[in-house]
Amino acid sequence: GVATTTCPLVKRKDKLSRFLILLVCILAHTRALTATMPLGSAIVLGVGPGIGAAVAKKWAAEGYKVACVCRNAEKAERIATEVGRGAVGFSCDVTDEAALKSTLAKIETALGPADFLCYNAGSGCFKKPFEITAAEFELGWRSNCAGLLIAAQAIGPGMVARGAGTIAVTGATASMRGKPFTTGFASAKMAQRGLAQSLARDMGPKGVHVFLAIIDGGVGDGEQKIAPSDIAQTYWDVAKQGKSCWTHEIDVRPFNENW
């Protein structure tokens, strides 16, 4: 028979084609694995029908297993049901150190390590300086500030060990200034703001993003209020910033707010 030879150029093309096919298969497999990798849990402390529920819904929609936490068990379960997507309700008083630590441990056992913590808890007694009692004053500090510290101490070490995670803190107009009737609330919110800065400076270099969102306006529906869903979207955008461009403090208000 007649001897035939294969052109070296054809051989190189065949090798290149096989390489490209292999590369495409590897990339497709990697993307498939990434898409199916389970996300960690997202914990919303102080969940309510406004900001807390909106944040829970946003993180659930993005594929996170969400824990909705507040003092009232029925309320927590109702909001978790509204959030859907497997969200779970837990009852806990953030001013009770033992209860808060126990609840956070239960959440991470049930839903997995926390990738995101939203500290949305914070009550206040709105009285003037000579009307508020020492007990009322202290309670505002415990719910706004001490609870944040306890939560960070419980969840933070795991985030630091993994080199990733986000802690979002809900602030208020009172985080920036006090008025006679916000004697208890403003002092607590300003202390919370300082604590958020301390946490950010300590945990940031370890890969954990801590930010404070000052909600400078009423929350709800209507032109003169901030929509909870817009606040949740802002939280998401800040939480997903690249490490070279982290925001620590952001203040938001409706376009027509007089500030």
C-alpha positions as CSV (number, residue, x, y, z in Angstrom):
1,G,0.0,0.0,0.0
2,V,0.9,3.6,-0.2
3,A,2.6,5.0,3.0
4,T,0.8,8.0,4.5
5,T,2.1,10.6,7.0
6,T,0.3,13.0,9.3
7,C,1.2,16.6,9.1
8,P,2.8,17.8,12.3
9,L,0.5,20.9,12.2
10,V,-2.6,18.7,12.3
11,K,-1.2,16.8,15.3
12,R,-0.7,20.1,17.1
13,K,-4.2,21.2,16.3
14,D,-5.6,17.9,17.6
15,K,-3.6,18.3,20.9
16,L,-4.8,21.8,21.3
17,S,-8.4,20.8,20.7
18,R,-8.2,18.1,23.3
19,F,-6.6,20.5,25.8
20,L,-9.3,23.1,25.2
21,I,-12.1,20.5,25.6
22,L,-10.5,19.3,28.9
23,L,-10.2,22.9,30.1
24,V,-13.8,23.7,29.4
25,C,-14.9,20.5,31.2
26,I,-12.8,21.4,34.3
27,L,-14.2,25.0,34.4
28,A,-17.8,23.7,34.0
29,H,-17.2,21.1,36.8
30,T,-15.7,23.8,39.1
31,R,-18.7,26.1,38.5
32,A,-21.1,23.3,39.2
33,L,-19.3,22.5,42.5
34,T,-19.3,26.2,43.5
35,A,-23.0,26.6,42.7
36,T,-23.9,23.6,44.9
37,M,-21.6,24.5,47.8
38,P,-23.8,25.2,50.8
39,L,-23.6,28.7,52.1
40,G,-23.3,29.4,55.8
41,S,-26.0,30.7,58.0
42,A,-27.2,34.3,58.4
43,I,-28.4,35.4,61.8
44,V,-30.7,38.4,62.3
45,L,-30.9,39.4,66.0
46,G,-33.8,41.6,66.9
47,V,-35.9,40.6,63.9
48,G,-39.1,42.6,63.4
49,P,-41.5,43.4,60.6
50,G,-39.3,46.2,59.2
51,I,-35.6,46.1,58.8
52,G,-35.0,42.7,60.4
53,A,-37.6,40.9,58.2
54,A,-36.3,42.6,55.1
55,V,-32.7,41.6,55.8
56,A,-33.8,38.0,56.5
57,K,-35.7,37.9,53.2
58,K,-32.7,39.2,51.3
59,W,-30.2,36.7,52.6
60,A,-32.7,33.9,52.3
61,A,-33.3,34.8,48.7
62,E,-29.6,34.7,48.1
63,G,-29.4,31.1,49.3
64,Y,-28.5,31.5,53.0
65,K,-30.0,29.5,55.8
66,V,-31.5,32.2,58.0
67,A,-32.2,32.4,61.7
68,C,-34.8,35.0,62.8
69,V,-34.3,35.9,66.5
70,C,-36.3,38.1,68.8
71,R,-37.7,37.9,72.3
72,N,-41.1,36.7,71.4
73,A,-41.1,33.1,70.1
74,E,-44.4,33.4,68.3
75,K,-43.2,36.6,66.5
76,A,-39.9,35.0,65.5
77,E,-41.7,31.9,64.1
78,R,-44.2,34.1,62.2
79,I,-41.5,36.2,60.6
80,A,-39.5,33.1,59.7
81,T,-42.6,31.7,58.0
82,E,-43.0,34.9,56.0
83,V,-39.4,34.8,55.0
84,G,-39.7,31.2,53.9
85,R,-36.9,29.3,52.2
86,G,-36.3,27.3,55.3
87,A,-35.8,30.2,57.7
88,V,-36.1,29.3,61.3
89,G,-37.3,31.3,64.3
90,F,-35.6,31.5,67.6
91,S,-36.6,33.3,70.8
92,C,-34.0,35.1,72.9
93,D,-33.4,38.2,74.9
94,V,-30.1,39.8,73.9
95,T,-29.7,41.3,77.3
96,D,-29.4,37.8,78.8
97,E,-25.8,36.8,78.2
98,A,-26.3,33.1,79.0
99,A,-29.4,32.8,76.8
100,L,-27.8,34.7,73.9
101,K,-24.7,32.6,73.9
102,S,-26.8,29.4,74.1
103,T,-29.1,30.5,71.3
104,L,-26.3,31.4,69.0
105,A,-24.6,28.0,69.6
106,K,-27.9,26.3,68.8
107,I,-28.3,28.2,65.6
108,E,-24.8,27.4,64.3
109,T,-25.4,23.7,65.2
110,A,-28.7,23.6,63.4
111,L,-27.9,25.9,60.4
112,G,-24.1,25.9,60.1
113,P,-21.4,28.4,60.9
114,A,-22.5,32.0,60.7
115,D,-21.3,33.9,57.6
116,F,-23.4,36.9,58.4
117,L,-24.7,38.5,61.6
118,C,-27.1,41.4,61.6
119,Y,-27.4,43.1,65.0
120,N,-30.7,44.8,64.7
121,A,-31.7,44.6,68.4
122,G,-31.9,47.8,70.4
123,S,-34.7,49.2,72.5
124,G,-34.7,52.6,74.2
125,C,-36.5,54.6,76.9
126,F,-37.4,58.0,75.5
127,K,-37.3,60.3,78.5
128,K,-35.6,63.5,79.5
129,P,-32.5,63.5,81.7
130,F,-34.3,64.2,84.9
131,E,-37.2,61.7,84.1
132,I,-35.3,58.6,83.2
133,T,-34.3,56.2,86.0
134,A,-30.9,54.5,86.2
135,A,-32.4,51.1,85.5
136,E,-34.1,52.4,82.3
137,F,-30.9,54.0,81.3
138,E,-28.9,50.8,81.8
139,L,-31.5,48.7,79.9
140,G,-31.0,50.7,76.8
141,W,-27.2,50.2,77.0
142,R,-27.6,46.5,77.6
143,S,-29.8,45.9,74.5
144,N,-28.0,48.2,72.1
145,C,-24.4,47.7,73.2
146,A,-23.7,44.9,75.6
147,G,-25.8,42.5,73.5
148,L,-23.7,43.4,70.4
149,L,-20.5,42.6,72.4
150,I,-21.9,39.2,73.6
151,A,-23.0,38.3,70.1
152,A,-19.6,39.3,68.6
153,Q,-17.7,37.3,71.2
154,A,-19.8,34.2,70.5
155,I,-19.8,34.4,66.7
156,G,-16.6,36.4,65.9
157,P,-14.0,33.7,66.8
158,G,-15.4,31.3,64.2
159,M,-15.5,34.0,61.5
160,V,-11.9,34.9,62.4
161,A,-10.8,31.3,62.2
162,R,-12.3,31.0,58.7
163,G,-10.9,34.4,57.7
164,A,-14.3,35.6,56.5
165,G,-17.7,36.9,57.6
166,T,-19.7,40.0,58.1
167,I,-21.3,41.7,61.1
168,A,-23.8,44.4,60.3
169,V,-25.0,46.8,63.0
170,T,-28.2,48.8,62.7
171,G,-27.6,52.3,64.1
172,A,-30.0,55.3,64.2
173,T,-30.0,59.1,64.1
174,A,-29.3,58.9,67.8
175,S,-26.0,57.3,66.9
176,M,-24.8,60.8,65.9
177,R,-26.5,63.2,68.3
178,G,-28.6,63.3,71.4
179,K,-31.7,65.3,72.3
180,P,-33.4,65.7,75.6
181,F,-35.9,62.9,75.1
182,T,-33.2,60.5,73.7
183,T,-31.1,60.7,76.9
184,G,-31.1,56.9,77.3
185,F,-31.3,55.9,73.7
186,A,-28.7,58.2,72.2
187,S,-26.1,57.4,74.8
188,A,-26.6,53.7,74.1
189,K,-26.5,54.1,70.4
190,M,-23.3,56.3,70.6
191,A,-21.7,53.6,72.7
192,Q,-22.8,51.0,70.1
193,R,-21.2,53.1,67.4
194,G,-17.9,53.1,69.3
195,L,-18.1,49.4,69.9
196,A,-18.7,48.8,66.2
197,Q,-15.5,50.8,65.4
198,S,-13.5,48.7,67.9
199,L,-14.8,45.5,66.5
200,A,-14.1,46.6,62.9
201,R,-10.5,47.7,63.8
202,D,-9.8,44.4,65.6
203,M,-11.5,42.0,63.2
204,G,-11.0,43.7,59.9
205,P,-7.3,42.7,59.5
206,K,-8.4,39.1,60.3
207,G,-10.8,39.0,57.3
208,V,-14.1,39.9,59.0
209,H,-16.1,42.9,57.8
210,V,-17.9,44.9,60.5
211,F,-20.0,47.8,59.4
212,L,-22.5,50.2,61.0
213,A,-25.5,51.5,59.1
214,I,-27.0,54.7,60.5
215,I,-30.7,54.8,59.7
216,D,-31.3,58.5,59.6
217,G,-35.0,58.6,59.1
218,G,-38.3,56.8,59.6
219,V,-38.6,53.3,58.3
220,G,-41.7,52.2,56.3
221,D,-43.7,53.0,53.3
222,G,-44.2,56.5,51.8
223,E,-42.0,59.2,50.3
224,Q,-40.7,60.5,53.7
225,K,-39.6,57.0,54.9
226,I,-36.9,54.5,54.1
227,A,-38.2,51.3,52.6
228,P,-37.0,48.2,54.6
229,S,-36.2,46.4,51.3
230,D,-33.9,49.3,50.2
231,I,-32.1,49.1,53.6
232,A,-31.7,45.3,53.1
233,Q,-30.3,45.8,49.6
234,T,-27.9,48.4,51.0
235,Y,-26.8,45.9,53.7
236,W,-26.2,43.3,51.0
237,D,-24.2,45.6,48.8
238,V,-21.9,46.7,51.7
239,A,-21.6,43.1,52.9
240,K,-20.4,42.0,49.5
241,Q,-17.8,44.7,48.9
242,G,-14.3,43.5,47.9
243,K,-11.7,43.5,50.7
244,S,-9.8,46.3,49.1
245,C,-12.7,48.6,49.4
246,W,-14.6,48.0,52.7
247,T,-17.1,50.5,54.1
248,H,-17.3,50.7,57.9
249,E,-20.0,53.3,58.4
250,I,-22.8,54.3,56.1
251,D,-25.7,56.7,56.8
252,V,-28.9,56.4,54.8
253,R,-32.0,58.6,54.6
254,P,-34.9,59.3,52.2
255,F,-34.2,61.8,49.5
256,N,-36.4,64.5,51.1
257,E,-35.1,64.1,54.7
258,N,-34.1,67.4,56.2
259,W,-30.7,66.7,57.7
